[in-house]
Amino acid sequence: MNKLPNDLSASFDSSDSSYSSSSYATDAESDGEEIIDEIGTESEDEFEGDDSLITYGIKITRKAEEQLQRYLEYLIYKKKNMQAAVAVSKDFDETVDSLTNLAGVLRLCEDEDLRRRGIKKIFLKRHDYVLLYRIVKYDGNAVAVIEAVYHTLQDYENLFKREE
């Protein structure tokens, strides 16, 4: 999936941009799949068995995709650092890929309201960003729905609550 702005992504070798063969889809790329708002809200409590043995599907909300896009555009246009944008994009893809195996075992957010709603978090490995996600059941499968992307210097839990 290529998250770099359209006017710039064409000028870079595909090996330098984010992975295009990722197994997850955003709302805009789902090609006939149900859109994110129709997945449902069944919580992870309904899944039987060991969370570490579940392979999770991945969905990214339009909001999360737009947030990531804004961070990448900031790095490209304000900081004039395409290399940093590409690195963050790759780190994002790797983090999302790791969610397919780790989504059920990661920590819930600290905020009590977000905990009750089942909102979990995962940090990018090499950059200071955090993904907030929830796990839902969709067609009998466990799906990690990435709800938001924030920089770790932001008060991301309170921002997330205010933006909903």
Phi and psi in degrees as a GROMACS rama.xvg file:
@    title "Ramachandran Plot"
@    xaxis  label "Phi"
@    yaxis  label "Psi"
@TYPE xy
-102.906  113.081  ASN-2
-99.8081  -3.07951  LYS-3
-71.4869  149.081  LEU-4
-53.6851  142.294  PRO-5
-53.9998  -39.7515  ASN-6
-71.7312  -14.9036  ASP-7
-109.755  -30.5385  LEU-8
-64.2042  -30.2492  SER-9
-67.7645  -22.3616  ALA-10
-89.5775  3.93706  SER-11
-119.169  141.65  PHE-12
-58.7737  140.84  ASP-13
-61.6117  -24.3598  SER-14
-72.6223  -17.3171  SER-15
-94.3868  -12.1357  ASP-16
-104.55  -177.292  SER-17
-68.4972  160.832  SER-18
-60.8428  133.675  TYR-19
-97.2562  -7.92531  SER-20
-103.754  23.8171  SER-21
-62.4696  152.34  SER-22
-93.2246  12.4259  SER-23
-114.837  165.005  TYR-24
-138.373  148.043  ALA-25
-94.5303  172.442  THR-26
-51.4957  -47.1194  ASP-27
-71.2529  -21.3839  ALA-28
-105.835  7.85976  GLU-29
-72.7956  -10.65  SER-30
44.0747  62.453  ASP-31
92.8112  -9.66603  GLY-32
-72.8935  164.68  GLU-33
-62.4669  140.483  GLU-34
-73.7965  161.479  ILE-35
-57.5188  -35.8231  ILE-36
-66.9108  -15.7757  ASP-37
-100.741  6.28817  GLU-38
-68.0318  -39.928  ILE-39
111.206  178.715  GLY-40
-130.435  20.2328  THR-41
-61.2932  135.893  GLU-42
-85.8102  168.584  SER-43
-66.8506  -18.2567  GLU-44
-58.9722  -19.6704  ASP-45
-84.6518  -2.5855  GLU-46
-87.9967  135.262  PHE-47
-94.3031  149.284  GLU-48
94.8541  -171.796  GLY-49
-79.9342  119.329  ASP-50
-57.1829  -29.2561  ASP-51
-73.0875  -11.8469  SER-52
-98.6893  -6.27177  LEU-53
-84.3054  137.199  ILE-54
-100.162  122.255  THR-55
-95.37  139.186  TYR-56
-75.8409  162.691  GLY-57
-128.013  133.284  ILE-58
-130.637  144.12  LYS-59
-120.288  125.128  ILE-60
-70.3835  159.12  THR-61
-59.5432  -39.7654  ARG-62
-58.3175  -48.2038  LYS-63
-63.6147  -41.4002  ALA-64
-62.696  -41.6936  GLU-65
-67.7804  -38.1333  GLU-66
-62.3865  -47.809  GLN-67
-59.3385  -43.3511  LEU-68
-58.4434  -41.6  GLN-69
-64.3572  -39.9584  ARG-70
-64.4563  -42.3739  TYR-71
-65.736  -42.3563  LEU-72
-64.2112  -36.777  GLU-73
-59.9565  -46.7037  TYR-74
-63.5926  -39.0256  LEU-75
-75.0291  -51.9867  ILE-76
-90.2414  -37.5507  TYR-77
-86.8414  -45.9683  LYS-78
-89.7183  -10.2726  LYS-79
54.4289  44.9108  LYS-80
-131.331  81.4267  ASN-81
-62.1685  -37.96  MET-82
-59.9582  -42.1051  GLN-83
-65.1638  -40.6996  ALA-84
-62.8881  -42.6878  ALA-85
-64.5505  -41.9817  VAL-86
-64.591  -42.6582  ALA-87
-64.2491  -41.7043  VAL-88
-60.3491  -44.5443  SER-89
-65.0441  -41.7561  LYS-90
-63.1092  -40.3801  ASP-91
-58.9266  -48.9285  PHE-92
-59.9642  -43.119  ASP-93
-65.3382  -38.9536  GLU-94
-65.2968  -44.7824  THR-95
-62.4001  -43.0215  VAL-96
-59.7848  -38.186  ASP-97
-67.6587  -26.1489  SER-98
-62.1211  -25.4885  LEU-99
-58.9026  -27.129  THR-100
-109.05  -23.3473  ASN-101
-106.103  -9.64483  LEU-102
-52.9358  -38.6695  ALA-103
-77.899  -19.9593  GLY-104
-101.898  -3.39141  VAL-105
-82.2976  163.655  LEU-106
-73.7446  148.271  ARG-107
-74.7838  159.965  LEU-108
-63.2881  160.031  CYS-109
-73.891  -34.5524  GLU-110
-61.7093  130.089  ASP-111
-60.6773  -42.8605  GLU-112
-62.2552  -43.7114  ASP-113
-67.5379  -36.1282  LEU-114
-61.289  -46.0217  ARG-115
-59.8898  -32.9741  ARG-116
-85.6332  -1.52054  ARG-117
78.4448  23.6207  GLY-118
-81.1096  123.488  ILE-119
-111.104  172.026  LYS-120
-139.36  151.056  LYS-121
-141.324  136.331  ILE-122
-96.4958  141.602  PHE-123
-61.8951  144.819  LEU-124
-68.3848  -41.9065  LYS-125
-114.971  2.08908  ARG-126
-138.076  158.778  HIS-127
-87.7864  62.1391  ASP-128
-130.078  153.404  TYR-129
-130.114  142.288  VAL-130
-107.491  131.779  LEU-131
-103.381  131.997  LEU-132
-145.782  165.815  TYR-133
-133.736  160.976  ARG-134
-110.091  130.257  ILE-135
-127.375  164.85  VAL-136
-102.82  127.914  LYS-137
-136.67  118.86  TYR-138
50.8708  39.7809  ASP-139
78.786  1.81667  GLY-140
-111.484  150.9  ASN-141
-82.5293  129.482  ALA-142
-128.476  127.844  VAL-143
-89.568  118.746  ALA-144
-103.408  110.821  VAL-145
-77.9229  114.991  ILE-146
-91.1048  -31.7547  GLU-147
-159.861  157.328  ALA-148
-129.525  129.074  VAL-149
-136.919  157.266  TYR-150
-78.6725  144.534  HIS-151
-68.6113  -17.1275  THR-152
-76.0137  -14.5781  LEU-153
-80.2533  155.887  GLN-154
-81.138  70.0009  ASP-155
-63.6375  -33.7942  TYR-156
-67.4157  -45.0283  GLU-157
-69.1703  -37.7793  ASN-158
-59.7843  -45.1791  LEU-159
-59.8506  -44.7956  PHE-160
-62.1474  -41.7654  LYS-161
-69.2015  -32.6793  ARG-162
-78.9971  -14.8186  GLU-163
